[in-house]
């Protein structure tokens, strides 16, 4: 996959309608009086389609409330007080973060830890059981200490927990630490290191699904006060933190952020707000364009079809008609995982899927491209995964349940096997009963593939490929057949398929292999007669029957008694 830079264009971000401004000189990006008051609104968090934030009454700091705003049609709705959280039972409770693991939902938050040697903030966890949060518990001492622990942030899969602590041994004053949930327990928290932490304070980490870490710091080199930085991490290795640009950062305190599609929501006490810390929203990520290129090995292969854009859970988000140029595009949201599927009407059983992780750039439009290489028109079935003989020794009907029963009846009535000239055919033992089930399964795969073509292929695909064919090749094992052996069965006069055999004709391995291909065709064709689309398309299918004699595979003789089948269009 390659990344390309395009000309910058503007893109709208999520906003709420009819926002009342706080002042006549409202600062750009302020969410207005629907969200902001004269008190503090801070710690924005995006989870499960909602924007959460904490509200603190500056006149009475013991009053802390958590609000959420649902996002409908890309718009923030008026916030609602979430009075169901157990946070309010704890002194100075707040700063929630949520995650879902193994189908269970969890809440982690900060509150006073009265069990510490010096009363301090600690981290608690609660599980939602039958729609209600259970009694919170302190996270283990691999995370909590007698020092200050606060500002939790957890990855959506519940694997990484980041938080802030002033414990001894850090890089600076308040540092960012992280713990990993593995082997059903939280690991000993590690300092995120000097690429993330400074000699000053680091606060309010945020994690994206793409292992991006955002946080606030009042280190030197920023715009002033606290500023928001971005870094990435992979296998516990962090990149250097980069300062985000204006207007995301200002000369005031900019602390905490939530990423919603292409926008960032943060808390700031910059001038022009409603009072205290306010929530602001800015466009952060430039547009992301995905281009898929369909490439065929043959100029005769049509490229048109359709492409589906799926979310990380493989729900369909959008559909594009792919023209015969083979080029299609999707507009993607940043910091999001997608899957993209391509369907070609002339190759209905070829459905490639690519996983795409979209990134965020605040400076350039990103173009993601990937290629889809169409396979050959020929689909082969050689049944190598089936370690069984497909035919009874010397016999030409495929070993299905019905054919096996018919062969045993022929033996019981001495139709074959009694005279010397038919003793090359084995009287099958019970072991062939198990083989028969597997043979039917293998041949049903072929039938299902053909049905898939008939159900999904466009008529003009078969019209373009007038030589669409199904070729069946039969093989015999390396044991010779005695010279006086004969074919003792119904006469075959099939000029279309080029096979003419009379009852009593001499038989050898070459003819035996061709008969195996022919009777396999008869079995498959009989099953297809029950398919409605078969009568519509059967005149466009060219059946080819070939006998190759002794198989040249270096396998045991029983496995040489087989057929191979190729389905597709002639080159």
Helices and strands as residue ranges (DSSP letters): E 2-6, E 40-47, E 50-56, E 64-72, E 75-76, E 80-81, G 86-89, E 94-101, E 104-113, E 120-129, E 132-133, E 137-138, E 149-154, E 160-165, E 175-182, E 185-186, E 190-191, E 202-207, E 212-217, E 227-234, E 237-238, E 242-243, E 254-260, E 263-268, E 278-283, E 288-295, E 305-310, E 316-322, E 327-332, E 337-344, E 353-357, E 365-373, E 379-381, H 401-412, G 420-422, H 431-456, H 459-464, E 468-476, E 492-494, E 499-501, H 509-528, H 532-537, G 538-540, E 542-550, H 557-560, E 563-569
